[in-house]
Amino acid sequence: MPTDTDGARSRAEAKFKKQQEQAREGAKARNEYEQKAQSVVERTARLRAERLAREAVAANVPAEPVAKKSARTKKAKTIPGGKLNAANDV
């Protein structure tokens, strides 16, 4: 004949098992979080090293000379009908 203590014991055991499962899941989630954080730190360090290397190479390479734009000559403006401006007719 089951007594009230058997029911209390089964509820306590179920609660204990649930807490144990939550603790395992929490530890697993914490490990995943720490692994992701470590991978971010490693990736950031790698990318920073690559950027610094690119900048060092760029600092040692002389810049290519920029071609100067040639001066444009002004063209005579025409008015509708194909005639030149009065200033150019003189």
N, CA, C and O atoms as a GROMACS GRO file, in nm:
protein
  360
    1MET      N    1   0.083  -0.117   0.000
    1MET     CA    2   0.000   0.000   0.000
    1MET      C    3   0.090   0.125   0.000
    1MET      O    4   0.165   0.147   0.095
    2PRO      N    5   0.081   0.208  -0.107
    2PRO     CA    6   0.167   0.327  -0.116
    2PRO      C    7   0.123   0.432  -0.014
    2PRO      O    8   0.004   0.451   0.012
    3THR      N    9   0.220   0.495   0.039
    3THR     CA   10   0.191   0.600   0.135
    3THR      C   11   0.223   0.734   0.072
    3THR      O   12   0.273   0.743  -0.040
    4ASP      N   13   0.192   0.838   0.146
    4ASP     CA   14   0.216   0.974   0.098
    4ASP      C   15   0.365   1.000   0.082
    4ASP      O   16   0.405   1.082   0.001
    5THR      N   17   0.447   0.931   0.158
    5THR     CA   18   0.591   0.951   0.148
    5THR      C   19   0.646   0.897   0.016
    5THR      O   20   0.745   0.949  -0.036
    6ASP      N   21   0.582   0.794  -0.039
    6ASP     CA   22   0.625   0.742  -0.169
    6ASP      C   23   0.601   0.847  -0.277
    6ASP      O   24   0.685   0.866  -0.365
    7GLY      N   25   0.489   0.915  -0.273
    7GLY     CA   26   0.458   1.021  -0.370
    7GLY      C   27   0.554   1.138  -0.355
    7GLY      O   28   0.599   1.195  -0.455
    8ALA      N   29   0.584   1.173  -0.233
    8ALA     CA   30   0.677   1.283  -0.208
    8ALA      C   31   0.817   1.246  -0.257
    8ALA      O   32   0.890   1.328  -0.313
    9ARG      N   33   0.852   1.122  -0.233
    9ARG     CA   34   0.984   1.077  -0.277
    9ARG      C   35   0.994   1.079  -0.429
    9ARG      O   36   1.096   1.123  -0.483
   10SER      N   37   0.892   1.033  -0.499
   10SER     CA   38   0.896   1.030  -0.646
   10SER      C   39   0.900   1.172  -0.702
   10SER      O   40   0.968   1.198  -0.801
   11ARG      N   41   0.826   1.265  -0.639
   11ARG     CA   42   0.830   1.404  -0.683
   11ARG      C   43   0.968   1.465  -0.659
   11ARG      O   44   1.019   1.540  -0.742
   12ALA      N   45   1.027   1.432  -0.545
   12ALA     CA   46   1.161   1.484  -0.513
   12ALA      C   47   1.265   1.428  -0.612
   12ALA      O   48   1.354   1.500  -0.655
   13GLU      N   49   1.253   1.300  -0.646
   13GLU     CA   50   1.346   1.241  -0.741
   13GLU      C   51   1.329   1.303  -0.880
   13GLU      O   52   1.428   1.328  -0.949
   14ALA      N   53   1.206   1.327  -0.921
   14ALA     CA   54   1.181   1.390  -1.052
   14ALA      C   55   1.239   1.531  -1.054
   14ALA      O   56   1.299   1.573  -1.153
   15LYS      N   57   1.220   1.602  -0.944
   15LYS     CA   58   1.274   1.739  -0.935
   15LYS      C   59   1.426   1.736  -0.941
   15LYS      O   60   1.488   1.819  -1.006
   16PHE      N   61   1.486   1.640  -0.871
   16PHE     CA   62   1.631   1.627  -0.870
   16PHE      C   63   1.684   1.595  -1.010
   16PHE      O   64   1.783   1.654  -1.053
   17LYS      N   65   1.618   1.502  -1.080
   17LYS     CA   66   1.660   1.467  -1.215
   17LYS      C   67   1.649   1.588  -1.309
   17LYS      O   68   1.735   1.610  -1.394
   18LYS      N   69   1.544   1.664  -1.293
   18LYS     CA   70   1.525   1.783  -1.377
   18LYS      C   71   1.636   1.885  -1.351
   18LYS      O   72   1.689   1.945  -1.444
   19GLN      N   73   1.671   1.903  -1.224
   19GLN     CA   74   1.778   1.997  -1.189
   19GLN      C   75   1.912   1.949  -1.244
   19GLN      O   76   1.993   2.029  -1.292
   20GLN      N   77   1.936   1.818  -1.238
   20GLN     CA   78   2.061   1.763  -1.290
   20GLN      C   79   2.069   1.784  -1.442
   20GLN      O   80   2.175   1.819  -1.495
   21GLU      N   81   1.958   1.761  -1.511
   21GLU     CA   82   1.954   1.781  -1.656
   21GLU      C   83   1.978   1.928  -1.691
   21GLU      O   84   2.051   1.959  -1.786
   22GLN      N   85   1.917   2.018  -1.616
   22GLN     CA   86   1.937   2.161  -1.640
   22GLN      C   87   2.083   2.200  -1.615
   22GLN      O   88   2.137   2.284  -1.688
   23ALA      N   89   2.145   2.142  -1.516
   23ALA     CA   90   2.285   2.171  -1.487
   23ALA      C   91   2.374   2.124  -1.602
   23ALA      O   92   2.468   2.193  -1.641
   24ARG      N   93   2.345   2.004  -1.656
   24ARG     CA   94   2.423   1.953  -1.769
   24ARG      C   95   2.405   2.042  -1.892
   24ARG      O   96   2.501   2.074  -1.961
   25GLU      N   97   2.280   2.081  -1.918
   25GLU     CA   98   2.254   2.167  -2.033
   25GLU      C   99   2.320   2.304  -2.016
   25GLU      O  100   2.370   2.362  -2.112
   26GLY      N  101   2.320   2.354  -1.893
   26GLY     CA  102   2.385   2.482  -1.866
   26GLY      C  103   2.535   2.476  -1.889
   26GLY      O  104   2.594   2.568  -1.945
   27ALA      N  105   2.596   2.366  -1.845
   27ALA     CA  106   2.740   2.349  -1.865
   27ALA      C  107   2.772   2.336  -2.013
   27ALA      O  108   2.872   2.391  -2.060
   28LYS      N  109   2.688   2.266  -2.086
   28LYS     CA  110   2.708   2.250  -2.230
   28LYS      C  111   2.695   2.386  -2.301
   28LYS      O  112   2.776   2.419  -2.387
   29ALA      N  113   2.593   2.462  -2.264
   29ALA     CA  114   2.574   2.594  -2.324
   29ALA      C  115   2.691   2.686  -2.291
   29ALA      O  116   2.736   2.763  -2.376
   30ARG      N  117   2.739   2.680  -2.169
   30ARG     CA  118   2.854   2.762  -2.128
   30ARG      C  119   2.978   2.727  -2.209
   30ARG      O  120   3.052   2.816  -2.252
   31ASN      N  121   3.002   2.598  -2.230
   31ASN     CA  122   3.116   2.554  -2.309
   31ASN      C  123   3.105   2.604  -2.454
   31ASN      O  124   3.203   2.651  -2.511
   32GLU      N  125   2.985   2.593  -2.512
   32GLU     CA  126   2.965   2.642  -2.648
   32GLU      C  127   2.990   2.792  -2.656
   32GLU      O  128   3.053   2.840  -2.750
   33TYR      N  129   2.940   2.865  -2.558
   33TYR     CA  130   2.959   3.011  -2.554
   33TYR      C  131   3.108   3.046  -2.546
   33TYR      O  132   3.155   3.134  -2.617
   34GLU      N  133   3.179   2.977  -2.459
   34GLU     CA  134   3.322   3.003  -2.443
   34GLU      C  135   3.401   2.967  -2.568
   34GLU      O  136   3.496   3.037  -2.604
   35GLN      N  137   3.362   2.859  -2.636
   35GLN     CA  138   3.429   2.822  -2.761
   35GLN      C  139   3.406   2.928  -2.869
   35GLN      O  140   3.499   2.964  -2.942
   36LYS      N  141   3.283   2.977  -2.878
   36LYS     CA  142   3.253   3.080  -2.978
   36LYS      C  143   3.330   3.208  -2.946
   36LYS      O  144   3.383   3.272  -3.036
   37ALA      N  145   3.335   3.244  -2.820
   37ALA     CA  146   3.408   3.365  -2.781
   37ALA      C  147   3.556   3.349  -2.813
   37ALA      O  148   3.619   3.444  -2.860
   38GLN      N  149   3.612   3.232  -2.788
   38GLN     CA  150   3.753   3.207  -2.820
   38GLN      C  151   3.778   3.214  -2.969
   38GLN      O  152   3.880   3.268  -3.012
   39SER      N  153   3.686   3.161  -3.049
   39SER     CA  154   3.704   3.167  -3.194
   39SER      C  155   3.697   3.311  -3.245
   39SER      O  156   3.767   3.346  -3.340
   40VAL      N  157   3.614   3.394  -3.182
   40VAL     CA  158   3.607   3.535  -3.220
   40VAL      C  159   3.739   3.604  -3.189
   40VAL      O  160   3.789   3.683  -3.269
   41VAL      N  161   3.795   3.575  -3.072
   41VAL     CA  162   3.923   3.634  -3.034
   41VAL      C  163   4.033   3.592  -3.132
   41VAL      O  164   4.113   3.674  -3.175
   42GLU      N  165   4.037   3.464  -3.166
   42GLU     CA  166   4.139   3.414  -3.259
   42GLU      C  167   4.122   3.474  -3.398
   42GLU      O  168   4.221   3.513  -3.461
   43ARG      N  169   3.997   3.482  -3.446
   43ARG     CA  170   3.970   3.539  -3.579
   43ARG      C  171   4.008   3.686  -3.582
   43ARG      O  172   4.065   3.733  -3.680
   44THR      N  173   3.976   3.758  -3.476
   44THR     CA  174   4.010   3.900  -3.468
   44THR      C  175   4.161   3.919  -3.472
   44THR      O  176   4.211   4.008  -3.541
   45ALA      N  177   4.234   3.837  -3.399
   45ALA     CA  178   4.380   3.846  -3.397
   45ALA      C  179   4.437   3.816  -3.536
   45ALA      O  180   4.529   3.884  -3.581
   46ARG      N  181   4.383   3.714  -3.602
   46ARG     CA  182   4.431   3.679  -3.736
   46ARG      C  183   4.405   3.792  -3.834
   46ARG      O  184   4.493   3.829  -3.912
   47LEU      N  185   4.284   3.846  -3.833
   47LEU     CA  186   4.250   3.955  -3.924
   47LEU      C  187   4.332   4.080  -3.896
   47LEU      O  188   4.372   4.150  -3.989
   48ARG      N  189   4.359   4.107  -3.770
   48ARG     CA  190   4.440   4.223  -3.735
   48ARG      C  191   4.583   4.205  -3.788
   48ARG      O  192   4.642   4.299  -3.841
   49ALA      N  193   4.637   4.085  -3.772
   49ALA     CA  194   4.772   4.059  -3.822
   49ALA      C  195   4.777   4.075  -3.974
   49ALA      O  196   4.872   4.132  -4.028
   50GLU      N  197   4.674   4.025  -4.043
   50GLU     CA  198   4.669   4.041  -4.189
   50GLU      C  199   4.661   4.189  -4.228
   50GLU      O  200   4.728   4.232  -4.321
   51ARG      N  201   4.579   4.265  -4.156
   51ARG     CA  202   4.565   4.408  -4.187
   51ARG      C  203   4.696   4.482  -4.164
   51ARG      O  204   4.736   4.564  -4.246
   52LEU      N  205   4.763   4.451  -4.053
   52LEU     CA  206   4.890   4.517  -4.024
   52LEU      C  207   4.996   4.480  -4.129
   52LEU      O  208   5.077   4.564  -4.166
   53ALA      N  209   4.994   4.357  -4.175
   53ALA     CA  210   5.088   4.316  -4.279
   53ALA      C  211   5.062   4.390  -4.409
   53ALA      O  212   5.155   4.435  -4.476
   54ARG      N  213   4.933   4.402  -4.445
   54ARG     CA  214   4.898   4.477  -4.567
   54ARG      C  215   4.941   4.622  -4.556
   54ARG      O  216   4.995   4.679  -4.651
   55GLU      N  217   4.919   4.681  -4.439
   55GLU     CA  218   4.956   4.821  -4.421
   55GLU      C  219   5.108   4.838  -4.425
   55GLU      O  220   5.158   4.938  -4.476
   56ALA      N  221   5.183   4.742  -4.373
   56ALA     CA  222   5.329   4.750  -4.375
   56ALA      C  223   5.379   4.741  -4.519
   56ALA      O  224   5.472   4.812  -4.557
   57VAL      N  225   5.319   4.653  -4.598
   57VAL     CA  226   5.358   4.639  -4.738
   57VAL      C  227   5.322   4.767  -4.813
   57VAL      O  228   5.401   4.816  -4.894
   58ALA      N  229   5.206   4.820  -4.787
   58ALA     CA  230   5.162   4.942  -4.856
   58ALA      C  231   5.251   5.060  -4.818
   58ALA      O  232   5.273   5.149  -4.902
   59ALA      N  233   5.302   5.064  -4.698
   59ALA     CA  234   5.387   5.175  -4.655
   59ALA      C  235   5.523   5.167  -4.722
   59ALA      O  236   5.586   5.271  -4.744
   60ASN      N  237   5.570   5.048  -4.756
   60ASN     CA  238   5.701   5.031  -4.819
   60ASN      C  239   5.697   5.050  -4.970
   60ASN      O  240   5.800   5.081  -5.030
   61VAL      N  241   5.584   5.033  -5.032
   61VAL     CA  242   5.571   5.047  -5.177
   61VAL      C  243   5.544   5.193  -5.209
   61VAL      O  244   5.449   5.251  -5.157
   62PRO      N  245   5.628   5.256  -5.294
   62PRO     CA  246   5.602   5.396  -5.328
   62PRO      C  247   5.473   5.407  -5.409
   62PRO      O  248   5.440   5.319  -5.489
   63ALA      N  249   5.404   5.514  -5.387
   63ALA     CA  250   5.278   5.535  -5.455
   63ALA      C  251   5.303   5.561  -5.603
   63ALA      O  252   5.402   5.624  -5.639
   64GLU      N  253   5.215   5.512  -5.688
   64GLU     CA  254   5.228   5.535  -5.831
   64GLU      C  255   5.197   5.682  -5.859
   64GLU      O  256   5.104   5.738  -5.802
   65PRO      N  257   5.274   5.745  -5.947
   65PRO     CA  258   5.246   5.885  -5.978
   65PRO      C  259   5.111   5.899  -6.047
   65PRO      O  260   5.074   5.819  -6.133
   66VAL      N  261   5.040   6.000  -6.007
   66VAL     CA  262   4.908   6.025  -6.063
   66VAL      C  263   4.927   6.113  -6.186
   66VAL      O  264   4.995   6.215  -6.180
   67ALA      N  265   4.866   6.073  -6.296
   67ALA     CA  266   4.876   6.152  -6.419
   67ALA      C  267   4.800   6.282  -6.400
   67ALA      O  268   4.688   6.284  -6.351
   68LYS      N  269   4.864   6.391  -6.441
   68LYS     CA  270   4.800   6.521  -6.428
   68LYS      C  271   4.698   6.539  -6.540
   68LYS      O  272   4.718   6.494  -6.653
   69LYS      N  273   4.590   6.603  -6.506
   69LYS     CA  274   4.488   6.630  -6.606
   69LYS      C  275   4.536   6.746  -6.693
   69LYS      O  276   4.589   6.845  -6.644
   70SER      N  277   4.515   6.731  -6.822
   70SER     CA  278   4.557   6.838  -6.913
   70SER      C  279   4.456   6.951  -6.907
   70SER      O  280   4.336   6.931  -6.884
   71ALA      N  281   4.508   7.069  -6.928
   71ALA     CA  282   4.421   7.188  -6.926
   71ALA      C  283   4.334   7.186  -7.050
   71ALA      O  284   4.383   7.163  -7.161
   72ARG      N  285   4.209   7.210  -7.033
   72ARG     CA  286   4.117   7.211  -7.146
   72ARG      C  287   4.111   7.351  -7.206
   72ARG      O  288   4.117   7.452  -7.134
   73THR      N  289   4.101   7.355  -7.334
   73THR     CA  290   4.083   7.484  -7.400
   73THR      C  291   3.934   7.510  -7.412
   73THR      O  292   3.854   7.418  -7.430
   74LYS      N  293   3.900   7.636  -7.402
   74LYS     CA  294   3.759   7.672  -7.412
   74LYS      C  295   3.717   7.671  -7.557
   74LYS      O  296   3.787   7.721  -7.645
   75LYS      N  297   3.604   7.613  -7.580
   75LYS     CA  298   3.549   7.611  -7.716
   75LYS      C  299   3.451   7.726  -7.728
   75LYS      O  300   3.388   7.768  -7.630
   76ALA      N  301   3.438   7.775  -7.848
   76ALA     CA  302   3.343   7.883  -7.873
   76ALA      C  303   3.203   7.828  -7.857
   76ALA      O  304   3.170   7.722  -7.910
   77LYS      N  305   3.122   7.901  -7.784
   77LYS     CA  306   2.986   7.858  -7.762
   77LYS      C  307   2.901   7.898  -7.881
   77LYS      O  308   2.916   8.007  -7.937
   78THR      N  309   2.814   7.810  -7.918
   78THR     CA  310   2.724   7.842  -8.029
   78THR      C  311   2.585   7.862  -7.974
   78THR      O  312   2.548   7.808  -7.870
   79ILE      N  313   2.511   7.941  -8.046
   79ILE     CA  314   2.372   7.963  -8.009
   79ILE      C  315   2.287   7.887  -8.109
   79ILE      O  316   2.335   7.850  -8.216
   80PRO      N  317   2.164   7.863  -8.074
   80PRO     CA  318   2.079   7.790  -8.169
   80PRO      C  319   2.082   7.858  -8.306
   80PRO      O  320   2.079   7.980  -8.315
   81GLY      N  321   2.088   7.783  -8.408
   81GLY     CA  322   2.098   7.833  -8.543
   81GLY      C  323   2.240   7.822  -8.594
   81GLY      O  324   2.265   7.854  -8.710
   82GLY      N  325   2.333   7.779  -8.513
   82GLY     CA  326   2.468   7.755  -8.555
   82GLY      C  327   2.558   7.877  -8.559
   82GLY      O  328   2.671   7.866  -8.607
   83LYS      N  329   2.514   7.992  -8.512
   83LYS     CA  330   2.597   8.111  -8.514
   83LYS      C  331   2.682   8.116  -8.388
   83LYS      O  332   2.643   8.066  -8.283
   84LEU      N  333   2.797   8.177  -8.401
   84LEU     CA  334   2.885   8.191  -8.286
   84LEU      C  335   2.840   8.306  -8.199
   84LEU      O  336   2.763   8.392  -8.241
   85ASN      N  337   2.888   8.304  -8.077
   85ASN     CA  338   2.858   8.414  -7.983
   85ASN      C  339   2.908   8.546  -8.039
   85ASN      O  340   3.000   8.548  -8.122
   86ALA      N  341   2.851   8.652  -7.996
   86ALA     CA  342   2.891   8.785  -8.042
   86ALA      C  343   3.034   8.814  -7.998
   86ALA      O  344   3.105   8.887  -8.067
   87ALA      N  345   3.076   8.762  -7.886
   87ALA     CA  346   3.210   8.786  -7.837
   87ALA      C  347   3.314   8.723  -7.928
   87ALA      O  348   3.428   8.770  -7.933
   88ASN      N  349   3.278   8.620  -7.998
   88ASN     CA  350   3.373   8.551  -8.087
   88ASN      C  351   3.366   8.603  -8.231
   88ASN      O  352   3.451   8.568  -8.312
   89ASP      N  353   3.267   8.686  -8.263
   89ASP     CA  354   3.250   8.737  -8.398
   89ASP      C  355   3.344   8.851  -8.428
   89ASP      O  356   3.363   8.881  -8.546
   90VAL      N  357   3.402   8.914  -8.336
   90VAL     CA  358   3.483   9.035  -8.354
   90VAL      C  359   3.600   9.012  -8.438
   90VAL      O  360   3.677   9.104  -8.463
   0.00000   0.00000   0.00000
